[in-house]
Amino acid sequence: MNVTVVGLGYVGLSLSVLLAKQNKVIGFDIDKKKIKLLKENKSPILDKDIESFLTKKNLNLNFTSDINEAFKDLHTIIIATPTNYDNTTNQFDTSSIENVLNDLETRIWRNITVVIKSTLPVGYSDILQKRFKDFEIIFSPEFLREGHALHDNLFPSRIILGSNSEKAKEFASMLIDCSDKEEVEVFYMNSAEAESVKLFSNAYLAMRVAFFNELDSFADSHSLNTELIVKGVCSDPRIGSGYNNPSFGYGGYCLPKDTQQLRENYKHVPNNIISAIVESNQTRKNFIADQILRYQKQTIGIYRLTMKAGSDNYRNSSVQGIMKRLKAKGLEVLVYEPTLDQDTFFNSEVIRSLEFFKQKSELIIANRLSEEILDVSYKVYSRDIFGRD
């Protein structure tokens, strides 16, 4: 089938590579630098599986920033454009999705299957379907980890379709046929239920992070051993050991914005937990900043802005919140982040040399520890207990 994927971030690029195993795929993005890299078989994002697959010659995959080329001979279009949370409107900014649909409509396309992989507010797919009646619009949430997006598409935890139409089943079959997993569970439901699955899944993960961060805050405040308490709690099989490693707070592409959107969807529904998840993340950052200030150091080094090992994403990383709080107190903040190609970040100096960074920093704060800084562990502050994400 002829498939066009609009938006080549983690979601769109991994889907493009996955579906190109058995379909003709065109990946479209307005970022010409990104398209240039992809045409050279280089991944613009850090993902080892994507980097490996791009060098294979058996993928029927092309990339373009020309919308006319992207919309030629369409059968299915997948929209994976960003829907960032707008703090002014207290909603996802869905304009990128609407722009794509408007472009399709002006080209008088009919009977096109439109699959939306961007995260949406609950009920938004129905609004789009009523507005764009010539397309069949299907919401299908993704569940991918940064740095492992293609792997998670090859071995999906589940496939969710916000429709039980024949075209929805056809798209599910496309995903299954291109996966490497023997059995994949597929759930068909209405679009609002599928939108809810995405938001509640990420809200639960954020709640797990927040819970163990608050456990760590309690232990740290009472001079207790966080590791022993966490292991004792998580040895209960009903609780398990997922998302239990303390950090400076949850961050990244999805958890901050999805929890905020879900809280907004709860505006007229009584709740305590959902609102508390969002608020607890701010409380944790305040607590961490206060703990750092007790060291009474003037020059603070930020070791890595990225959220996870093996990722180049530092969008909404929790350490940035700590950084802003420290700068507000008048401390000098230095940054070591090898993925940055700029000399400053939030008006703080970016240092290229790790050794110079270690020497100049009176205290180094690290959301996640690394062997690179173990030689100066005496001046490293971290709440990373288990050495993993």
C-alpha positions in Angstrom: 0.0 0.0 0.0 1.0 3.6 -0.5 1.5 5.2 2.9 2.5 8.8 3.7 3.7 9.6 7.2 3.6 13.3 8.2 5.9 14.3 11.0 9.2 12.5 11.4 9.9 12.6 15.1 10.2 9.5 17.2 6.7 8.3 16.3 6.6 9.2 12.7 10.1 8.0 11.7 9.8 4.7 13.5 6.5 4.0 11.9 7.9 5.0 8.5 10.7 2.5 8.9 8.4 -0.2 10.2 5.8 0.0 7.5 8.4 0.3 4.7 9.2 -3.4 5.3 6.1 -4.3 3.3 4.6 -1.0 1.9 5.6 1.9 -0.2 6.2 4.7 2.3 6.9 8.4 1.9 8.0 10.3 5.1 7.2 14.0 5.0 8.5 16.7 7.3 8.8 20.5 6.9 12.3 20.4 8.4 14.6 20.3 5.3 17.7 19.6 7.4 16.0 16.5 8.8 15.0 15.3 5.3 18.6 15.9 4.1 20.0 13.6 6.8 17.4 11.0 6.1 18.2 10.9 2.4 21.8 10.2 3.4 20.5 7.3 5.5 21.3 9.1 8.7 18.8 9.3 11.6 18.1 12.8 13.0 17.1 11.1 16.3 19.1 8.8 18.6 17.7 5.3 18.0 20.1 2.4 17.2 17.5 0.3 15.5 16.3 3.2 13.2 20.0 3.9 12.4 20.5 0.3 11.4 17.3 -0.1 9.4 18.0 3.1 7.4 21.1 1.5 5.9 19.2 -1.5 4.6 18.4 -1.5 0.9 15.2 -3.5 1.1 13.0 -0.8 2.5 10.6 0.9 0.1 11.1 4.2 1.9 11.6 7.8 0.6 11.7 11.2 2.4 10.6 14.6 1.2 9.7 18.1 2.3 7.6 18.6 -0.8 4.0 18.3 0.1 2.9 17.6 -3.5 5.2 14.6 -3.6 4.1 13.4 -0.2 0.4 13.5 -1.1 0.8 11.7 -4.4 -1.1 8.4 -4.9 -2.3 8.2 -1.3 -4.0 5.2 0.3 -3.3 5.8 3.9 -1.9 8.9 5.6 -0.5 8.8 9.1 -0.3 12.1 11.1 2.4 12.1 13.7 2.9 15.8 14.2 3.6 17.3 17.6 0.7 18.4 19.8 2.4 20.4 22.5 0.5 21.5 25.6 -0.5 25.2 25.4 -0.5 26.7 28.9 -2.6 29.6 27.7 -5.5 27.6 26.4 -4.9 24.6 28.8 -5.2 22.3 25.8 -3.0 20.5 23.3 -2.1 22.6 20.3 -3.7 20.5 17.5 -3.2 23.1 14.8 -0.5 20.9 13.0 -3.1 18.1 12.6 -5.8 20.5 11.3 -3.3 22.0 8.8 -2.5 18.6 7.3 -6.2 17.8 7.0 -6.9 21.2 5.4 -4.1 20.5 2.9 -5.6 17.1 2.0 -9.0 18.6 1.6 -7.8 21.4 -0.7 -6.4 18.7 -3.0 -9.8 17.1 -3.2 -8.8 13.8 -1.8 -11.6 11.5 -1.0 -11.9 8.1 0.8 -8.5 8.4 2.3 -7.7 6.6 5.5 -6.3 9.1 8.0 -4.6 7.6 11.0 -3.7 10.0 13.8 -0.8 9.0 16.0 -0.4 12.4 17.7 -1.8 12.5 21.2 -5.2 14.2 21.4 -7.6 15.5 24.0 -10.4 13.1 24.8 -13.2 13.6 22.3 -11.1 15.5 19.7 -11.2 12.7 17.0 -15.0 13.0 16.8 -14.8 16.7 16.3 -12.3 16.2 13.4 -14.5 13.5 11.8 -17.5 15.8 11.8 -15.5 18.5 10.2 -13.7 16.4 7.6 -16.4 14.1 6.4 -14.7 13.0 3.3 -12.0 11.1 5.2 -12.2 8.2 7.6 -10.3 9.4 10.6 -8.9 6.8 13.0 -7.1 7.6 16.2 -4.4 5.0 17.1 -2.2 5.9 20.1 1.5 4.9 20.2 3.3 3.5 23.2 7.0 4.1 22.5 10.1 4.7 24.6 12.6 7.4 23.5 15.7 5.8 22.0 13.7 2.5 21.5 10.9 3.7 19.3 11.5 1.3 16.4 12.0 -1.7 18.8 8.7 -0.9 20.5 7.0 -0.8 17.1 8.5 -4.1 16.1 7.5 -5.6 19.4 4.3 -3.7 20.4 2.9 -4.1 23.8 -0.6 -3.8 22.3 -2.3 -2.0 19.4 -5.2 0.3 20.1 -7.7 1.4 17.4 -10.3 4.1 18.0 -12.6 2.4 15.5 -13.8 -1.1 14.6 -14.3 -0.3 10.9 -12.8 -2.4 8.1 -10.2 0.3 7.5 -9.2 0.2 11.1 -8.8 -3.5 10.9 -6.8 -3.1 7.7 -4.4 -0.7 9.5 -4.0 -3.0 12.5 -3.1 -5.8 10.0 -0.5 -3.6 8.5 1.1 -3.0 11.8 1.0 -6.7 12.8 2.4 -7.9 9.5 5.4 -5.6 9.8 6.0 -6.4 13.5 8.4 -9.2 14.7 6.2 -10.3 17.5 4.4 -13.6 17.2 1.2 -12.5 18.8 0.0 -8.9 19.2 -3.1 -8.1 21.2 -5.4 -5.6 19.4 -8.2 -3.6 21.1 -11.0 -1.9 19.1 -13.0 0.8 20.8 -14.4 4.2 20.0 -12.1 7.1 19.5 -12.7 8.8 22.9 -11.9 5.6 24.6 -8.7 5.2 22.6 -7.7 8.8 23.4 -8.4 8.0 27.1 -6.2 4.9 27.0 -3.2 7.0 25.9 -3.7 9.7 28.5 -4.4 7.4 31.4 -1.5 5.1 30.5 1.0 8.0 30.7 -0.8 9.5 33.7 -0.3 6.2 35.5 3.4 6.1 34.6 3.8 9.7 35.8 2.0 8.7 39.0 4.5 5.8 39.6 7.4 8.2 39.1 5.8 10.8 41.4 5.0 8.1 44.1 8.6 6.8 44.4 10.0 10.4 44.2 7.8 11.3 47.2 9.0 8.1 49.0 12.5 9.3 48.4 11.7 12.8 49.6 10.4 11.2 52.8 13.4 8.9 53.3 15.9 11.7 52.5 14.2 14.1 55.0 14.3 11.4 57.8 17.8 10.1 57.0 16.4 6.7 55.9 17.7 4.4 53.2 15.6 4.9 50.1 17.0 1.8 48.3 16.0 -0.6 51.1 12.5 0.9 51.4 11.9 0.8 47.6 13.2 -2.8 47.4 11.0 -3.8 50.3 7.9 -2.2 48.8 8.5 -3.5 45.3 9.1 -7.1 46.3 5.4 -7.3 46.5 4.4 -8.8 43.1 1.2 -6.7 43.1 3.5 -3.6 43.0 6.5 -4.7 41.0 9.7 -2.8 40.1 8.7 -0.7 37.2 9.2 3.1 37.2 10.5 3.0 40.8 13.9 4.6 40.5 13.9 8.1 42.1 14.7 11.1 39.9 14.4 14.9 39.9 10.8 14.5 38.5 9.1 13.1 35.4 9.7 14.8 32.1 10.3 14.2 28.4 7.9 14.4 25.4 4.8 12.8 26.8 4.3 12.6 30.6 4.2 16.3 31.4 1.9 17.4 28.6 -0.3 14.3 28.8 -0.9 14.6 32.5 -1.8 18.3 32.1 -4.2 17.5 29.3 -5.9 14.8 31.3 -6.3 17.2 34.2 -8.0 19.6 31.9 -10.3 16.9 30.6 -11.2 16.4 34.3 -12.3 20.0 34.6 -15.9 19.1 35.3 -15.2 15.7 36.9 -14.4 15.4 40.6 -10.8 14.2 41.1 -7.9 14.3 43.5 -5.2 12.0 42.1 -5.0 13.3 38.5 -4.5 16.9 39.7 -2.0 15.7 42.4 0.2 14.0 39.8 0.8 17.3 38.1 1.3 19.2 41.3 3.6 16.6 42.8 6.1 17.0 40.0 6.5 20.7 40.9 6.8 19.8 44.6 9.6 17.3 43.9 11.6 19.9 41.9 11.2 22.4 44.7 12.4 19.8 47.2 15.5 18.8 45.1 16.4 22.5 44.6 16.2 23.1 48.3 18.4 20.1 49.1 21.1 21.3 46.6 21.0 24.8 48.1 22.0 23.3 51.5 25.4 22.5 50.1 26.1 26.2 49.9 28.0 26.0 46.6 28.1 28.9 44.1 29.0 27.1 40.9 26.7 24.2 40.0 27.3 21.9 37.1 24.4 20.2 35.3 25.5 16.8 34.0 23.3 16.1 31.0 20.0 17.6 30.1 18.6 14.5 28.5 15.9 12.5 30.3 17.2 9.0 29.6 20.3 7.1 28.7 20.5 6.4 25.0 18.3 9.4 24.2 19.0 12.8 22.8 15.7 14.3 24.0 15.8 17.0 26.7 12.4 18.5 26.1 10.8 19.3 29.5 13.6 17.3 31.3 13.2 17.6 35.0 16.8 18.9 35.5 15.8 22.0 33.6 13.3 22.8 36.3 16.1 22.4 38.9 18.4 24.5 36.9 15.9 27.4 36.7 15.3 27.3 40.4 19.0 27.4 41.2 19.6 30.3 38.8 16.7 32.2 40.5 18.7 32.0 43.7 21.7 33.7 42.0 23.9 30.6 41.6 26.2 30.2 38.6 25.1 27.2 36.5 27.2 25.4 34.0 25.9 22.7 31.5 27.6 19.6 30.1 25.5 18.2 27.3 27.3 16.8 24.3 24.2 16.7 22.1 23.9 20.5 22.3 25.5 22.5 19.4 25.1 25.9 21.1 27.4 27.8 23.5 24.7 28.7 26.0 21.5 27.1 27.4 19.0 29.4 29.3 21.9 31.9 29.5 24.2 29.3 31.2 27.5 28.4 29.7 27.7 25.1 27.8 31.1 23.4 28.4 32.3 20.9 25.8 35.2 19.4 27.8 34.0 16.9 30.4 37.2 17.2 32.4 37.0 21.0 32.5 33.3 20.8 33.5 34.3 18.5 36.4 37.1 20.9 37.5 35.0 24.1 37.3 31.9 22.7 39.0 31.8 22.9 42.8 28.8 20.6 42.8 27.6 18.4 40.0 24.0 17.4 39.8 22.9 14.4 37.7 19.4 13.1 37.2 21.0 9.9 36.1 24.5 8.7 37.1 27.1 7.6 34.7 30.6 6.1 34.8 31.9 9.3 33.3 31.5 11.2 36.6 32.2 8.4 39.1 35.8 9.7 39.6 34.3 12.9 41.1 31.5 11.2 43.0 32.4 13.1 46.1 30.9 16.2 44.6 28.0 14.7 42.7 24.4 15.1 43.8 21.9 12.6 42.4 18.8 10.7 43.6 19.5 7.8 41.1 19.4 4.7 43.3 19.5 1.9 40.8 21.6 3.3 38.0 18.8 2.9 35.4 16.0 4.9 33.9 
